[in-house]
């Protein structure tokens, strides 16, 4: 069983910065991908960014140039650096990990951390 522990959310003014962390209970080099999703009030969960192990990094258009995903493989931790935050970035942010076993993919989620950006 994979466990993901997020931290770093909070309240920040528009234009400010926050860094989210996600500590995984498994070796993140062994998984298919890690990333971040978010869910704003009244909306569905959407992909923010992801890293495919040994492959591409993807960002949703709304955060390109402002958010950066990174990973510390030695600590099995994924980070999301968020700069120039906007009120529309307000959401619960979820760490996501995808494992591949044969031809089957399994998704794991953190508990979520609230990010609130005031105008």
N, C-alpha and C positions, 0 to 999 in steps of 0.2 A: 504494500500500500504506500502510495506517495503522499507526503504531507508538504504543504506549502504555507509558509508563515510570512505574511506581509507586514510591513511597518512603514511609517513615514508620511502618512496622510495628515491632513489638517486644514486649517483655515488660513488663507493667504489673500492679500490684496491683488487686484488686477495688475499685471506686469511683474509679479513676483515669481519666485521659484520654489520648487519642492523636489525632493528626491525620494522615490519609493524604493523599498528593498523587498526582495522575496527570497527567503532561504528555503531551499529544497532539501528533502530528506534522502534524496538519491543523487548519484553522480550525474550532473547535468550534461556531461559529455556523452553519456550513454543514451540520452533521450533524443527523440526526433526534433522537437522544437520547444522553445520557451517563449513566453511573451506576456503581453498585458492587454486586457480588455477593459472596457468601462461601460457603465450603465447609468444614464442620467434619469432623473425622475420622469416617469411616464413614457420612457423609451426602452427599446430593446438593447440587449448587450451588443456592443460593437468592438471590433478589433482596433486596438490602438497601434500596436507594433509587435513584431515577432522576429525571432532569430531561428532559422533552421540550422541545426548543427552541421557545420561544414558547408553551409550554403548561404542563402540570401537573407538579408535583413529587409523587412517590409514595414512601412509606416503608412497609416491612413493619411490622406491628403491634408486633413484638418490640423495635423500636428507636425507636418514636415517642416524642418528648419527650426523647430522650437523644442521638440522632445528628442531624447537620445536614449536608446536601450543599450545596455552593456551587461557583461557577465564576468564574474570572478569564478573561474572554474575550480580553483583551489578551495574556495569557500562554498561552492555549490549555490551561489547567490546571483540573482538577476536584479539589475537596477533599472529604474526609469528616471532619468533626469528631465525635469519639466521646467522650461524657462518661458518667460513672457506669457505667463498664464492669463487666460481670459475667462470671464464669467461662464462662457459656454463650455469650458473644460470641467465645470462642476459635475461630479459623478462619483459613484462608487467604482473604484479601480480594483480589478481582479487579476491576480497572477494566474497564468495558465501554463500547463506543461502537457505535452503530447508524447506518449510513448508508442513505439511500434514493436509489436511482437508478431513476427511473421508478416502476414498480410493484414493484420488487424491493428487499428489505432485506438488508443485509450486516452481519454481526456481527464485531466485533474485540475482542480481549481482551489485557489486560496479562499479565505473567508471574506475577503474584500476589505478595502480601506477607503474611508471617505475623504474626498478632496473637494473643498469648497473655496471658490474664488469669488471674492466680493468686488463689486464695481466701485 
